Amino acid sequence: MGGYHSGKSAIGIVGASLDANALAAVPSIATNRIASRATRKSAAGFTLIELLVAMFLLAILGTAAFQMLFQINAIREGIDNQSTRLAELQRTFYWMAEDVTQIADRSVRSAFDSELAPLQVNIEGQNLLELTRAGWANPAADVSPVRSNLQRVAYSLEEDKLIRQYWYHLDTVNEEPARRRQLLSGVEDMSLRFLDTDGEWNDTWPPPDETEPGIPAAIEFNLELQDYGRVTRLFALPG
């Protein structure tokens, strides 16, 4: 009987040991199953919903980037246009100052042998302003034909373009100017005012009832531009 009980006890101990080992193996099995499922899920790739979300986000980013690029190009184009426009205005005012501030009291003769005053304004059907100026340098005098350092200059408005033109010789035999150059575009109108030596402004020159007015004290240019509106420049004349 003692041997039987001993064998039974041994069997019980072995069974208990097996139960304990089985219980200990349960978490390991569960862990392995979870890891196996995670591995299979990662190997399976993205789901359709995840791909749609990713594509939606990429579309938003692409649209934002395109709009930003479009705005940058538009701003750069606007800056370039403004720079070109300002360069035109600066060139125009430079030549106006060069011509007007060096005006010379010297009449000229036309191709039809008629005398033209040193300063003529609103010539019917021709120029808005025509004058004789000094300071026309001739750096190639040694090799080019001899000419005066005086120059006959005219400004005209053709459609919306302000044109500067001049003649090589004061007493010319040809009515057509030797050179023409566009200074400014987008000009709707140009008007002039003249300040006489008494401090009075006149819309034309010479003033009414003046036989020998001479040269005005100042000339005011008023330009009506399509983009900047009214632009005024005042130049004092020598004398």
Backbone bond lengths (Angstrom), bond angles and torsions (degrees), N, CA, C in turn:
res aa  C-N    CA-C-N  psi(-1)  N-CA   C-N-CA  omega(-1)  CA-C   N-CA-C  phi
1 M - - - 1.452 - - 1.510 110.02 -
2 G 1.319 116.52 -38.50 1.460 120.56 179.37 1.499 110.99 -61.47
3 G 1.347 114.99 -38.74 1.466 118.20 179.98 1.509 111.96 -67.91
4 Y 1.340 114.94 -35.97 1.471 119.24 179.26 1.492 111.48 -63.58
5 H 1.318 115.50 -45.06 1.469 119.96 -179.85 1.506 110.59 -64.62
6 S 1.352 116.08 -37.13 1.466 118.76 179.03 1.514 110.40 -64.28
7 G 1.327 116.16 -42.51 1.478 118.97 179.41 1.500 111.64 -65.03
8 K 1.313 116.87 -40.25 1.459 121.21 179.22 1.491 111.55 -63.52
9 S 1.353 114.81 -39.43 1.469 118.99 179.33 1.508 110.19 -65.80
10 A 1.352 115.46 -40.27 1.473 118.31 -179.30 1.513 110.57 -64.31
11 I 1.343 115.27 -40.71 1.461 119.37 179.11 1.509 110.61 -63.33
12 G 1.343 115.06 -40.05 1.478 118.79 179.26 1.495 112.06 -63.65
13 I 1.351 115.30 -40.01 1.473 119.16 -179.55 1.510 110.01 -64.79
14 V 1.363 114.54 -43.56 1.469 118.26 179.38 1.514 110.78 -62.77
15 G 1.354 117.35 -41.63 1.482 119.95 179.10 1.497 112.09 -63.70
16 A 1.343 114.66 -40.05 1.472 117.87 179.31 1.501 110.56 -64.86
17 S 1.338 115.38 -38.00 1.474 119.57 179.81 1.517 110.59 -65.52
18 L 1.352 114.91 -40.25 1.467 118.43 178.96 1.512 111.33 -65.52
19 D 1.369 116.33 -40.24 1.474 119.63 178.70 1.519 110.79 -63.10
20 A 1.323 115.24 -40.16 1.474 118.80 -179.63 1.523 110.63 -64.95
21 N 1.337 115.27 -42.53 1.470 119.14 179.21 1.524 110.86 -64.00
22 A 1.335 116.15 -39.08 1.466 119.69 -179.98 1.507 111.03 -65.26
23 L 1.362 114.66 -41.65 1.467 118.41 178.94 1.516 110.92 -65.01
24 A 1.335 115.34 -36.88 1.470 118.74 -179.98 1.514 111.27 -69.58
25 A 1.310 116.63 -27.92 1.465 119.73 -177.57 1.517 112.30 -80.34
26 V 1.341 118.90 -15.47 1.470 121.83 -177.12 1.516 111.93 -62.88
27 P 1.352 120.50 -50.04 1.482 119.30 178.78 1.508 112.20 -60.04
28 S 1.350 117.17 -37.47 1.459 119.41 -179.20 1.518 110.73 -64.09
29 I 1.320 116.29 -40.27 1.466 120.54 179.24 1.515 110.33 -65.11
30 A 1.335 116.24 -43.52 1.469 120.09 179.60 1.522 110.80 -62.70
31 T 1.331 115.77 -41.57 1.470 120.03 179.10 1.517 110.57 -62.54
32 N 1.329 115.41 -43.80 1.461 119.17 179.46 1.525 111.71 -62.12
33 R 1.350 116.11 -39.49 1.469 119.36 179.36 1.535 111.10 -65.20
34 I 1.354 117.21 -42.03 1.475 120.54 179.04 1.518 110.47 -63.67
35 A 1.342 116.58 -44.34 1.464 120.71 178.87 1.524 110.79 -62.64
36 S 1.346 115.64 -38.48 1.457 119.53 179.81 1.523 110.25 -65.66
37 R 1.352 116.69 -41.63 1.461 120.17 178.37 1.540 110.91 -64.07
38 A 1.354 116.59 -42.62 1.471 120.11 179.16 1.520 110.79 -62.58
39 T 1.341 115.35 -39.07 1.465 118.85 179.35 1.513 110.80 -64.92
40 R 1.364 115.89 -43.42 1.459 119.06 179.00 1.524 111.14 -65.14
41 K 1.356 117.82 -36.02 1.474 121.33 179.45 1.512 111.89 -67.22
42 S 1.373 114.89 -43.29 1.468 117.72 179.43 1.522 110.85 -68.12
43 A 1.281 117.11 -34.33 1.457 120.09 179.33 1.521 110.89 -71.61
44 A 1.339 117.24 -23.50 1.458 120.08 -178.29 1.518 112.09 -75.30
45 G 1.409 122.26 -17.36 1.457 124.94 179.00 1.518 112.01 88.75
46 F 1.417 115.49 -163.53 1.457 121.29 -176.91 1.523 110.18 -81.95
47 T 1.295 114.07 152.41 1.460 119.47 174.56 1.530 109.79 -81.51
48 L 1.313 117.28 168.38 1.460 122.31 -179.98 1.524 111.05 -61.92
49 I 1.301 117.46 -40.39 1.471 121.40 -179.92 1.524 110.12 -63.50
50 E 1.333 116.34 -42.54 1.463 119.62 179.03 1.531 110.98 -63.25
51 L 1.325 117.05 -41.09 1.460 120.01 177.54 1.521 111.47 -64.06
52 L 1.335 117.59 -41.65 1.459 120.52 178.78 1.521 111.58 -63.41
53 V 1.323 116.47 -41.27 1.472 119.98 178.07 1.523 110.71 -63.63
54 A 1.341 116.35 -43.03 1.459 119.91 179.15 1.529 111.44 -63.09
55 M 1.349 116.33 -42.74 1.461 119.65 179.00 1.525 111.42 -65.46
56 F 1.327 117.03 -36.65 1.470 120.83 177.95 1.515 110.82 -64.12
57 L 1.325 116.60 -43.99 1.470 120.21 179.03 1.519 111.01 -65.02
58 L 1.321 117.61 -41.07 1.471 120.36 177.59 1.523 111.31 -63.13
59 A 1.340 116.63 -38.74 1.463 119.82 178.61 1.525 111.11 -63.99
60 I 1.336 116.70 -40.92 1.466 120.34 178.49 1.530 110.72 -63.71
61 L 1.330 116.14 -46.15 1.467 119.86 179.61 1.528 111.60 -63.40
62 G 1.354 116.72 -40.97 1.458 119.63 178.78 1.518 112.39 -64.25
63 T 1.337 116.84 -41.69 1.466 120.31 178.22 1.522 111.37 -63.72
64 A 1.340 116.56 -43.03 1.465 120.00 178.89 1.527 111.16 -63.36
65 A 1.338 116.46 -41.52 1.468 119.76 179.39 1.535 111.13 -64.91
66 F 1.332 116.99 -39.92 1.466 120.26 179.52 1.520 110.97 -65.60
67 Q 1.334 117.15 -43.36 1.459 120.30 178.20 1.526 111.14 -62.82
68 M 1.316 117.27 -40.32 1.459 120.32 178.27 1.523 110.74 -63.76
69 L 1.337 116.93 -42.97 1.465 120.47 178.53 1.521 111.15 -64.04
70 F 1.330 117.13 -40.22 1.462 121.11 178.60 1.529 110.60 -63.28
71 Q 1.332 117.09 -43.09 1.458 120.69 179.20 1.524 111.20 -65.25
72 I 1.318 117.26 -39.42 1.467 120.38 178.72 1.525 110.32 -63.35
73 N 1.334 116.82 -44.00 1.467 120.31 179.08 1.528 111.20 -64.43
74 A 1.341 116.20 -40.00 1.468 119.42 179.35 1.526 110.69 -65.08
75 I 1.337 116.78 -41.89 1.468 120.03 178.80 1.521 110.59 -64.94
76 R 1.324 116.95 -42.26 1.462 119.87 179.60 1.521 111.19 -64.77
77 E 1.334 117.33 -40.01 1.460 120.23 178.27 1.525 110.86 -65.43
78 G 1.345 116.23 -39.64 1.456 119.40 177.32 1.519 112.39 -63.81
79 I 1.333 116.35 -40.56 1.466 120.24 178.22 1.520 110.81 -64.62
80 D 1.337 117.04 -41.38 1.468 120.70 178.41 1.526 110.79 -62.84
81 N 1.330 116.45 -42.48 1.467 119.76 179.49 1.523 111.20 -64.60
82 Q 1.329 116.29 -41.95 1.460 120.11 178.62 1.521 111.19 -64.38
83 S 1.328 116.77 -39.90 1.466 120.30 178.71 1.523 111.07 -63.63
84 T 1.340 116.09 -43.19 1.466 119.82 178.00 1.522 111.16 -63.38
85 R 1.321 116.39 -41.55 1.467 120.56 -179.96 1.531 111.40 -65.26
86 L 1.304 116.86 -44.46 1.465 120.19 178.85 1.523 111.15 -64.26
87 A 1.330 116.71 -36.15 1.468 119.61 177.13 1.533 110.32 -64.14
88 E 1.347 117.66 -39.17 1.457 120.80 176.14 1.523 111.20 -61.72
89 L 1.331 116.61 -46.04 1.462 120.03 -179.86 1.527 111.37 -63.32
90 Q 1.316 117.01 -43.46 1.462 119.94 179.35 1.526 111.11 -62.56
91 R 1.333 117.01 -41.61 1.466 120.21 178.63 1.524 110.59 -64.36
92 T 1.329 116.96 -41.24 1.465 120.80 179.91 1.518 111.39 -62.55
93 F 1.338 117.70 -47.90 1.460 120.60 -178.47 1.527 111.42 -69.51
94 Y 1.321 116.85 -28.97 1.463 119.68 176.23 1.526 110.43 -63.42
95 W 1.346 116.68 -48.38 1.458 119.42 -178.66 1.520 111.62 -69.50
96 M 1.308 117.26 -34.92 1.463 119.31 175.17 1.524 110.88 -60.40
97 A 1.332 115.58 -46.33 1.462 118.99 179.45 1.516 111.33 -64.80
98 E 1.339 117.55 -41.26 1.457 120.87 178.96 1.523 111.69 -60.22
99 D 1.324 116.40 -41.44 1.467 120.09 -175.98 1.527 111.56 -77.75
100 V 1.327 116.40 -50.44 1.464 120.09 -171.10 1.523 111.91 -71.64
101 T 1.310 117.29 -41.96 1.470 119.35 -176.26 1.527 112.64 -74.05
102 Q 1.330 117.90 -7.36 1.460 121.19 176.21 1.529 111.65 -117.28
103 I 1.325 116.14 26.73 1.459 120.10 -178.69 1.528 109.83 -62.32
104 A 1.321 115.95 141.78 1.470 122.39 -178.15 1.523 109.19 -119.71
105 D 1.324 114.86 139.36 1.463 120.71 -179.53 1.531 108.99 -82.75
106 R 1.308 115.14 72.43 1.455 121.03 -176.81 1.524 109.01 -137.89
107 S 1.330 116.36 117.62 1.464 121.22 177.63 1.527 109.64 -76.39
108 V 1.314 115.51 159.44 1.467 120.86 178.03 1.522 108.36 -129.81
109 R 1.330 115.49 167.15 1.455 121.60 177.30 1.529 108.33 -113.91
110 S 1.302 114.61 136.21 1.457 120.58 -178.29 1.516 110.31 -81.40
111 A 1.325 115.59 177.96 1.464 120.45 178.54 1.523 111.55 -66.86
112 F 1.349 116.83 -19.80 1.463 120.86 177.96 1.525 111.54 -96.40
113 D 1.342 115.87 14.89 1.464 122.82 175.64 1.529 112.63 64.35
114 S 1.315 115.85 32.19 1.467 120.05 174.34 1.527 108.86 -105.80
115 E 1.314 116.53 146.30 1.463 121.26 -177.03 1.530 110.08 -81.54
116 L 1.311 115.23 132.98 1.464 122.14 178.31 1.519 108.94 -113.72
117 A 1.310 116.70 133.46 1.461 121.98 -177.47 1.526 110.45 -66.11
118 P 1.343 116.93 158.24 1.476 119.38 177.82 1.525 113.19 -57.74
119 L 1.330 116.47 -30.01 1.463 121.53 179.79 1.515 108.78 -134.37
120 Q 1.323 116.42 120.74 1.455 122.40 177.75 1.523 109.15 -124.19
121 V 1.340 114.91 142.20 1.463 120.66 -174.42 1.521 109.52 -128.60
122 N 1.346 115.39 140.09 1.466 122.18 174.99 1.522 111.65 50.12
123 I 1.319 114.95 55.66 1.452 119.77 176.15 1.521 108.12 -68.31
124 E 1.315 116.76 124.62 1.464 121.53 -171.14 1.523 111.34 -59.08
125 G 1.329 114.97 122.11 1.455 121.08 176.37 1.515 114.21 74.30
126 Q 1.358 117.50 7.11 1.460 118.31 -177.44 1.528 111.08 -130.94
127 N 1.333 116.74 -102.04 1.461 120.51 -170.28 1.526 111.73 -107.17
128 L 1.330 114.93 149.03 1.456 120.18 174.19 1.522 111.34 -73.52
129 L 1.314 116.52 -34.06 1.452 121.08 -176.81 1.524 108.54 -150.03
130 E 1.332 115.32 136.28 1.460 120.82 177.38 1.522 107.93 -142.48
131 L 1.333 116.83 132.59 1.460 119.94 -174.61 1.521 110.54 -151.32
132 T 1.313 114.36 165.37 1.459 122.17 173.04 1.518 108.40 -105.66
133 R 1.303 116.95 130.00 1.456 121.79 -177.81 1.519 110.37 -125.68
134 A 1.329 115.03 158.25 1.462 121.83 176.94 1.525 108.97 -104.92
135 G 1.341 114.09 -178.39 1.464 119.06 174.32 1.503 115.13 79.41
136 W 1.340 117.24 22.26 1.465 120.00 178.75 1.529 108.15 -90.25
137 A 1.301 115.56 95.91 1.467 120.47 -175.03 1.520 110.60 -70.23
138 N 1.327 115.23 152.54 1.466 122.01 178.61 1.526 108.41 -127.90
139 P 1.338 117.43 79.76 1.466 119.72 -175.38 1.523 113.68 -65.09
140 A 1.328 117.96 -21.11 1.469 121.47 -179.25 1.521 110.91 -103.64
141 A 1.326 116.81 35.48 1.469 120.41 -176.34 1.522 112.21 -62.69
142 D 1.332 118.32 -28.24 1.467 120.67 -177.60 1.522 112.30 -71.43
143 V 1.336 116.57 -25.94 1.465 118.91 -175.48 1.522 112.78 -116.36
144 S 1.315 117.70 -16.97 1.460 120.46 -178.37 1.528 109.60 -101.74
145 P 1.330 117.43 164.17 1.465 119.93 178.92 1.526 111.49 -60.34
146 V 1.305 114.84 147.83 1.462 120.64 -179.56 1.525 109.33 -67.71
147 R 1.315 116.29 135.30 1.463 121.19 176.13 1.521 108.94 -146.43
148 S 1.306 115.87 167.03 1.458 121.77 -179.29 1.524 110.09 -77.62
149 N 1.335 115.38 158.49 1.462 118.95 172.27 1.522 111.59 -86.00
150 L 1.350 117.12 3.58 1.459 122.75 171.25 1.527 109.08 -92.02
151 Q 1.316 114.80 151.08 1.469 120.07 -175.33 1.517 109.49 -141.63
152 R 1.313 115.47 139.25 1.467 120.90 174.76 1.517 108.39 -96.10
153 V 1.336 115.18 122.40 1.462 121.99 -173.73 1.523 109.09 -123.94
154 A 1.318 116.28 146.59 1.465 121.43 177.51 1.526 109.95 -139.41
155 Y 1.333 115.13 148.16 1.467 122.76 174.85 1.526 107.85 -119.06
156 S 1.325 115.62 133.11 1.467 120.78 178.20 1.518 109.43 -137.01
157 L 1.333 115.04 155.07 1.459 121.86 178.18 1.519 108.18 -113.53
158 E 1.329 115.95 112.90 1.453 122.78 -179.21 1.519 109.05 -114.64
159 E 1.332 115.14 109.85 1.464 122.36 -171.54 1.539 108.05 57.55
160 D 1.318 119.04 -113.41 1.467 119.62 179.66 1.527 111.46 -111.78
161 K 1.324 117.37 23.67 1.461 121.39 -175.18 1.529 109.90 -118.78
162 L 1.333 115.01 132.79 1.460 121.32 175.64 1.523 108.51 -92.39
163 I 1.328 116.21 121.85 1.462 122.85 -174.37 1.526 109.45 -112.32
164 R 1.331 115.70 133.36 1.464 121.74 170.62 1.526 107.79 -107.57
165 Q 1.328 116.26 133.51 1.457 121.24 -179.56 1.521 109.69 -139.92
166 Y 1.322 115.94 156.06 1.459 119.18 -179.96 1.523 109.70 -150.62
167 W 1.346 114.34 165.31 1.457 123.15 178.61 1.527 109.33 -114.63
168 Y 1.326 116.44 146.55 1.465 120.63 178.91 1.527 111.66 -70.06
169 H 1.313 116.67 -34.35 1.466 120.72 -176.50 1.521 109.64 -121.60
170 L 1.321 115.57 143.24 1.459 119.94 -178.14 1.528 111.20 -67.19
171 D 1.330 116.80 -55.87 1.463 121.70 179.09 1.528 107.79 -90.49
172 T 1.299 114.59 81.36 1.456 120.46 -170.21 1.518 112.24 -82.97
173 V 1.296 114.66 157.61 1.461 121.04 174.30 1.523 110.80 -104.68
174 N 1.325 116.29 2.30 1.457 121.33 -179.01 1.525 108.41 -130.98
175 E 1.308 116.10 127.54 1.460 120.33 -178.45 1.528 112.16 -71.47
176 E 1.323 117.45 -25.88 1.451 120.61 -177.80 1.526 110.53 -74.97
177 P 1.335 118.32 136.32 1.469 120.22 179.25 1.521 111.66 -66.07
178 A 1.330 115.20 152.33 1.462 119.61 179.98 1.529 111.99 -74.02
179 R 1.313 117.39 -35.80 1.464 121.40 -178.39 1.525 109.54 -137.87
180 R 1.329 114.68 144.25 1.466 122.30 176.42 1.528 108.31 -131.50
181 R 1.329 115.29 141.25 1.460 119.05 -179.40 1.525 109.66 -147.19
182 Q 1.318 115.12 132.23 1.465 119.58 175.93 1.522 109.28 -79.81
183 L 1.328 115.79 125.60 1.454 120.88 178.94 1.524 112.51 -95.93
184 L 1.336 116.11 -41.42 1.458 119.38 -169.98 1.519 109.55 -148.46
185 S 1.330 115.53 143.33 1.467 121.88 175.93 1.527 109.05 -115.64
186 G 1.323 115.29 169.02 1.460 119.34 179.62 1.512 113.39 70.87
187 V 1.339 117.17 30.69 1.469 122.16 -179.78 1.532 108.32 -98.68
188 E 1.309 116.68 117.61 1.456 120.87 179.11 1.529 111.89 -83.55
189 D 1.326 116.67 -34.01 1.460 119.48 -179.07 1.528 108.40 -163.15
190 M 1.336 115.33 155.53 1.465 121.53 173.72 1.516 108.53 -139.79
191 S 1.317 116.88 129.11 1.455 122.22 177.81 1.520 109.45 -128.05
192 L 1.340 115.25 160.21 1.459 121.38 -176.08 1.522 110.17 -128.91
193 R 1.335 115.28 149.66 1.463 121.92 170.36 1.520 108.19 -133.46
194 F 1.341 115.39 149.37 1.457 120.95 -173.98 1.530 109.08 -127.78
195 L 1.313 114.85 132.31 1.462 121.17 178.93 1.524 108.44 -100.51
196 D 1.335 116.04 119.91 1.464 118.79 -179.87 1.531 110.24 -85.05
197 T 1.301 115.44 177.55 1.475 120.68 -175.84 1.527 112.47 -69.48
198 D 1.342 117.45 -14.52 1.471 121.10 177.31 1.526 112.22 -90.29
199 G 1.332 117.12 0.98 1.462 120.46 -179.99 1.508 114.56 83.91
200 E 1.334 117.72 17.38 1.458 121.87 179.77 1.527 109.46 -103.04
201 W 1.352 114.94 139.43 1.461 120.36 177.87 1.517 110.27 -88.96
202 N 1.332 115.66 139.72 1.460 122.16 179.32 1.526 109.12 -129.81
203 D 1.325 115.94 143.01 1.463 120.71 178.68 1.517 112.69 -82.32
204 T 1.301 117.60 -10.61 1.452 121.51 179.15 1.515 109.30 -141.07
205 W 1.333 115.21 166.68 1.467 120.40 177.74 1.521 109.06 -143.34
206 P 1.314 117.89 131.01 1.467 127.81 5.05 1.519 112.50 -74.66
207 P 1.335 116.95 160.93 1.464 119.72 177.54 1.529 110.72 -64.36
208 P 1.326 116.86 158.11 1.465 119.88 178.07 1.533 111.49 -58.26
209 D 1.309 115.12 141.63 1.470 123.11 176.56 1.525 112.18 66.47
210 E 1.319 117.58 22.68 1.457 121.21 176.31 1.524 108.38 -111.61
211 T 1.320 116.30 120.36 1.459 119.91 -179.29 1.522 112.34 -88.42
212 E 1.330 116.86 -37.07 1.466 121.76 178.65 1.529 109.41 -130.82
213 P 1.312 116.65 76.49 1.470 119.42 -173.98 1.517 113.52 -75.08
214 G 1.327 117.17 -22.40 1.454 119.75 -175.46 1.525 111.52 73.33
215 I 1.326 115.18 -144.56 1.468 122.06 -177.74 1.529 108.83 -105.88
216 P 1.324 118.33 135.35 1.477 118.96 178.07 1.527 111.79 -66.09
217 A 1.314 114.88 163.90 1.464 120.17 179.52 1.522 112.10 -78.71
218 A 1.328 117.33 -27.37 1.469 121.38 -179.73 1.519 109.08 -159.24
219 I 1.324 115.27 155.40 1.468 122.06 175.91 1.524 107.89 -127.12
220 E 1.317 114.91 133.52 1.465 121.40 178.03 1.521 109.44 -110.44
221 F 1.335 116.08 124.86 1.469 122.61 176.35 1.526 108.67 -100.29
222 N 1.322 116.40 128.95 1.460 122.23 176.29 1.522 108.59 -119.86
223 L 1.329 115.74 113.47 1.464 122.22 -179.38 1.522 109.73 -108.54
224 E 1.324 115.72 130.82 1.463 121.55 172.98 1.529 107.26 -101.43
225 L 1.345 115.68 108.46 1.455 120.95 -176.48 1.527 110.50 -103.28
226 Q 1.314 115.22 149.97 1.460 120.41 -178.52 1.525 112.18 -66.81
227 D 1.316 117.48 -31.91 1.463 120.20 -175.13 1.534 112.99 -102.19
228 Y 1.329 118.40 -37.94 1.460 121.13 -175.72 1.525 113.73 -101.80
229 G 1.319 117.35 -4.46 1.449 118.90 -178.68 1.532 111.48 77.20
230 R 1.304 116.49 -138.99 1.460 121.71 -176.26 1.529 110.34 -86.30
231 V 1.329 114.92 126.44 1.458 122.00 177.21 1.525 107.94 -124.53
232 T 1.332 116.65 128.97 1.462 122.09 -174.99 1.526 109.51 -120.32
233 R 1.326 115.39 135.74 1.462 121.57 174.36 1.532 108.37 -132.71
234 L 1.335 114.72 134.54 1.461 121.77 -178.59 1.530 108.90 -116.88
235 F 1.332 116.31 128.94 1.454 121.44 -178.84 1.536 109.30 -123.87
236 A 1.323 114.82 128.12 1.457 120.28 175.09 1.522 108.82 -83.27
237 L 1.327 116.07 139.62 1.445 121.47 -177.27 1.528 110.27 -99.55
238 P 1.337 117.58 153.12 1.464 119.48 179.27 1.520 110.73 -68.35
239 G 1.339 114.48 157.10 1.461 119.44 178.73 1.482 110.18 103.66
